[in-house]
Amino acid sequence: MRNQKYYIVVDEYERRFIINSLNNLRNKLIAEGRYTDAVDEILFKVANAKQKKFKIIEEVKDVKDNF
């Protein structure tokens, strides 16, 4: 069975926050002498993820239309 993929939408601030948090976790694991393979893999995926531009279209309904 093929692994299911998930996509998340984050802005540049959130992306940097995720990378910084993963890097801090990695440094903590190194200081404790533990393996960092899983964190390294996720950090690599997040850092090298493709960026796609898209538009968000919101439909705004006027309250008057409901009456």
C-alpha angles and dihedrals in degrees: 000000000000120000114253116239125220127200126203130191117224133163123231094268092053091046092053090046091053093048092047092049093049090048091051090050090049092051090049092051091049091051089052091049093243130138117273099189097114094045091046091053094050092043090053092049094049094045093049099038117133117253118224125188118216140158125246112216117196123192111220115201119203115229090225091064091065095060 
